[in-house]
Amino acid sequence: LQGRCALVTCTSLLTSLGYREPEIWKDCLELASRLLTAGGYFLQYDTASFGKFGHGRTMKAFIEEKSLGLVLEGRKEEE
C-alpha cells in the first residue's frame, strides 16, 4: 500500500489512547506520509486534549522536521 492510497484517515485515536500515548498523532502523520500517493489526502480528527494535537505550529514544525511532505490545513469546529 505504500504510496498508493488516495485517502488515509485516523479518527478518535487520542480519545482512546491519548492518556497513555499523548503524541501518537505523530506516528499517524508519519505513517500517512508513507501511504499516500502524490496529491492524496490524510484526514485526522481527534480530541485536542493530548500532546498538542491540533496546535498548528507544533504540528507544522513536526511535519517539516520529519520532511513528511504534508500540507497542514486545519478547521475549527463551531460551538
C-alpha positions as CSV (number, residue, x, y, z in Angstrom):
1,L,0.0,0.0,0.0
2,Q,3.0,2.3,0.4
3,G,2.5,5.3,-1.9
4,R,-0.8,4.0,-3.3
5,C,-3.5,5.5,-1.1
6,A,-5.5,8.5,-2.2
7,L,-7.1,8.8,1.3
8,V,-5.9,7.9,4.7
9,T,-8.0,8.6,7.8
10,C,-7.5,8.4,11.5
11,T,-10.2,9.4,13.9
12,S,-10.6,9.2,17.7
13,L,-7.2,7.6,18.3
14,L,-6.3,10.1,21.0
15,T,-9.7,9.7,22.6
16,S,-8.8,6.0,23.1
17,L,-5.0,6.1,23.7
18,G,-4.1,9.8,24.5
19,Y,-3.9,9.3,28.2
20,R,-1.2,6.7,27.6
21,E,0.5,7.9,24.4
22,P,-0.3,11.6,24.0
23,E,1.9,12.1,21.0
24,I,0.7,9.1,19.0
25,W,-0.7,11.5,16.4
26,K,2.9,11.9,15.3
27,D,3.1,8.2,14.4
28,C,-0.1,8.7,12.4
29,L,1.4,11.6,10.4
30,E,4.5,9.6,9.6
31,L,2.5,6.5,8.5
32,A,0.1,8.6,6.4
33,S,3.0,10.3,4.6
34,R,4.3,6.8,3.6
35,L,0.9,5.5,2.5
36,L,-0.3,8.5,0.5
37,T,0.0,8.8,-3.3
38,A,1.1,12.2,-4.6
39,G,-1.9,14.6,-4.2
40,G,-3.6,12.2,-1.6
41,Y,-5.4,13.4,1.5
42,F,-4.9,12.5,5.1
43,L,-7.9,13.2,7.4
44,Q,-7.1,13.2,11.1
45,Y,-9.9,14.1,13.6
46,D,-9.5,13.8,17.3
47,T,-9.6,15.5,20.7
48,A,-7.1,18.3,21.2
49,S,-6.6,17.3,24.8
50,F,-3.3,15.4,24.4
51,G,0.2,16.0,23.0
52,K,-0.5,19.3,21.3
53,F,-2.6,17.7,18.6
54,G,-4.5,20.4,16.8
55,H,-1.8,23.1,17.7
56,G,-0.9,24.3,14.2
57,R,2.6,25.5,14.9
58,T,3.5,22.3,16.7
59,M,2.1,20.0,14.1
60,K,3.6,22.0,11.2
61,A,7.0,22.0,12.9
62,F,6.9,18.2,13.3
63,I,5.9,17.8,9.6
64,E,8.8,20.0,8.5
65,E,11.3,18.4,10.9
66,K,10.5,14.9,9.6
67,S,10.2,16.1,6.0
68,L,6.9,14.4,5.7
69,G,5.8,16.3,2.6
70,L,2.3,17.0,4.1
71,V,0.4,20.3,4.0
72,L,-1.4,21.1,7.2
73,E,-4.9,22.5,6.8
74,G,-7.0,23.0,9.9
75,R,-10.6,23.5,10.5
76,K,-12.0,24.6,13.8
77,E,-15.4,23.3,14.8
78,E,-18.1,25.7,15.6
79,E,-19.5,25.5,19.1
